[in-house]
Amino acid sequence: MASKKTTDRPQPLKPLEEHAAALPAWELAALRQATGWVHGKQITEAEYEAALATFRTRPQGGGRI
Protein backbone atom coordinates (compact mmCIF):
# COMPACT_ATOMS: atom_id res chain seq x y z
CA MET A 1 0.00 0.00 0.00
CA ALA A 2 1.39 3.35 -1.00
CA SER A 3 1.50 5.98 1.68
CA LYS A 4 0.44 9.51 0.93
CA LYS A 5 3.03 12.05 1.83
CA THR A 6 1.39 15.09 3.33
CA THR A 7 3.20 18.22 4.22
CA ASP A 8 1.44 20.35 6.78
CA ARG A 9 2.99 23.65 5.90
CA PRO A 10 1.73 26.62 7.84
CA GLN A 11 -0.14 29.12 5.76
CA PRO A 12 1.78 32.31 5.08
CA LEU A 13 0.93 35.40 7.07
CA LYS A 14 -0.02 38.54 5.18
CA PRO A 15 -1.31 41.92 6.34
CA LEU A 16 -5.07 42.19 6.63
CA GLU A 17 -5.05 44.92 3.98
CA GLU A 18 -3.63 42.51 1.37
CA HIS A 19 -6.39 39.99 2.05
CA ALA A 20 -9.06 42.69 1.99
CA ALA A 21 -7.90 44.60 -1.10
CA ALA A 22 -11.23 43.99 -2.86
CA LEU A 23 -13.38 45.07 0.11
CA PRO A 24 -14.95 48.52 0.21
CA ALA A 25 -13.31 50.78 2.80
CA TRP A 26 -16.39 50.78 5.04
CA GLU A 27 -16.45 46.97 5.19
CA LEU A 28 -12.76 46.73 6.04
CA ALA A 29 -13.25 49.31 8.80
CA ALA A 30 -16.26 47.42 10.15
CA LEU A 31 -14.38 44.10 10.00
CA ARG A 32 -11.48 45.65 11.91
CA GLN A 33 -13.87 47.01 14.52
CA ALA A 34 -15.66 43.67 14.91
CA THR A 35 -12.46 41.62 15.21
CA GLY A 36 -10.31 44.12 17.09
CA TRP A 37 -7.61 43.80 14.43
CA VAL A 38 -5.38 46.81 13.92
CA HIS A 39 -3.85 48.15 10.72
CA GLY A 40 -1.14 45.79 9.48
CA LYS A 41 -2.32 42.75 11.49
CA GLN A 42 -0.67 39.62 10.04
CA ILE A 43 -3.16 36.79 9.45
CA THR A 44 -3.55 33.69 7.29
CA GLU A 45 -6.00 33.36 4.43
CA ALA A 46 -8.05 30.88 6.49
CA GLU A 47 -8.31 33.32 9.43
CA TYR A 48 -9.39 36.10 7.08
CA GLU A 49 -12.01 33.99 5.31
CA ALA A 50 -13.45 32.72 8.61
CA ALA A 51 -13.62 36.19 10.15
CA LEU A 52 -15.20 37.69 7.02
CA ALA A 53 -17.83 34.93 6.82
CA THR A 54 -18.68 35.34 10.51
CA PHE A 55 -18.81 39.12 10.14
CA ARG A 56 -21.11 39.00 7.13
CA THR A 57 -23.55 36.55 8.73
CA ARG A 58 -23.75 37.95 12.27
CA PRO A 59 -26.76 39.98 13.41
CA GLN A 60 -26.48 43.71 12.91
CA GLY A 61 -24.93 45.23 16.01
CA GLY A 62 -23.69 41.78 16.96
CA GLY A 63 -20.57 43.11 18.66
CA ARG A 64 -17.13 41.55 18.50
CA ILE A 65 -16.42 38.34 16.66
Phi, psi and omega in degrees: 000130180278136179267144178272130179268116178247138176244116179270080179277137176292145178291146180289147177269136176224155177298147179308321183298329177290319178296321189262023183301329182271354181281146171295154183302321182295324181287323176297317179297318179292321177296317177300317180297317183290325183266340184081013180279138180264168178303131178087003179304130180269120181221164176273166177299319180296318178297317180297311181299318180295315180294319180294318178296316178296318180298315184288340183252000180282159176295148178300133183075022184288358178080203183287150175244000000 
